[in-house]
Amino acid sequence: MTVVTQTTTPALAAAAPVEDEGADCSVSLPGSLTANSRLPDPFRRLDGSRISSKADWRCQRAQLKEMVERYVYGDKPAKPATVTGTVSSSSITVNVSHNGRSSSFSASVQLPSGTGPFPAVVVLGGFGADTAAIRAAGAAVINYDPYLVGREGTPRNNKQGAFYSIYGNTSSTGLLAAWSWGVSRIIDVIESSGGNTLRADAMGVTGCSRFGKGAFAVGALDQRIALTMPIESGSAGVPIFRGIPGEGAQSLSSAYGEQPWLGDGFGSFTGSPNNLPVDTHEIVAMVAPRGLFIMDNPHIANLGPRSASVAALGGAEVYKALGAGDNITYWSDVQDGSHCANRSEWRTPLQQHIQKFLLKTGNAPGTMRIASKAAGNLAQWRDWQTPTLTDGPNSPPPTGPTPTTPPATTPPPTTPPPTGDSCTASITPGTLWGDRYNTSVTVSGASAWTVVVNITAPQRVSTTWSGTFSWDSSGSVMTVRSNGSGNTFGFTTMTNGNSSARPQIRSCTAG
């Protein structure tokens, strides 16, 4: 058995307030693909350069997501035009309308003891997950039947279920992405329900076997999932595609043909995974820095556990680079070889993960408990090294003045500066989600502009989009310049213990 306890400094790993934080990132996929027997470098941009800061990861993840959807899962559409539904102590209903089409589905709910609102774990398919342990840890269980959204046993040109009722039965999107879309719509309904029963900012997902493949896709494709827990997912799940042929696991052609789990586009790679510009270690990385607990079975070679351990080790390099090495666990050190059994070895770490990532009451470190009979060697699969990513201008400098609240004489948000042409910048504050919130700023009166924003310490901006951002030496004054992406920009702020303060516009200057 190989046991590696992560030693990196724990990072904030709350779920994002939106389904896809990188939706505004510009990504152009390569026109041609080059064979590569090694795992692609998760830190390398498509232009050949490598990311250098943690802030770069947002758009790097968007690049990976675009490739994963194009070549692996098929497209997972964004939130439809209308999503409505209800949440009660026993069920969730989802009603979707988009482009003149509509569909609906439901899921049952089992609450833990105590007083809500509760975090919740979506359980795909109803078997393999230790639901008793989940509820005992203080989380609700949402029993989600993926077949209501994307049915198995259908040909690729006649897919069925709530997803395909909206997007067409000839959609090239596979079942795994469709199932993920269904979970995202459940979260939409929970978000709009008022939060009296379930908490949309404390969501987990799990499932075993084919539903482990689905849980893996759900966590990778929706950043509102705080904790992803795939179990014995096998081919089309966690194991690296490049490793499956040599391990004797279910072949890619078999997994592709058994059910339309994978997108139609993956059919070109079933016999040539080396041509894929992406692999599953990068799907692992797409979950970072959020919680990830991969449970695997080393006793069934058909599941590809050796290749799965390589995917976990490769993805863990991204977690480490982001300062979140404590947030990923891979565990295949189990005695019982039965497929999808509830295992005593997983019960304690399962509850620790729920406490850490959903209840925010624990801090158990991540670990790699890899069974010796199914231990992969990452060094054999990569020719890239993990960079040291800088914290960027959002992190407090090692020395210098302590950030302070702007002085009382600071001009109000929309007051023009005393010199130069003026514009107006108005703030739309986002909802507080756990330890972070988003802010959107709209500029009017100029097509080219510079906006100065005050950030109250100890709050820090962690993610930015649609502008060129810079900071003063204290990190408390942020300057944003137009970059041709429109007159709206935004950013995510970590509260760092101060949840009451909000950013303030200091000035807006045209030109």
Order of alpha helices (4+ residues) and beta strands (2+ residues): beta-alpha-beta-beta-beta-beta-alpha-beta-alpha-alpha-beta-alpha-beta-alpha-alpha-alpha-beta-alpha-beta-alpha-beta-beta-beta-beta-beta-beta-beta-beta-beta
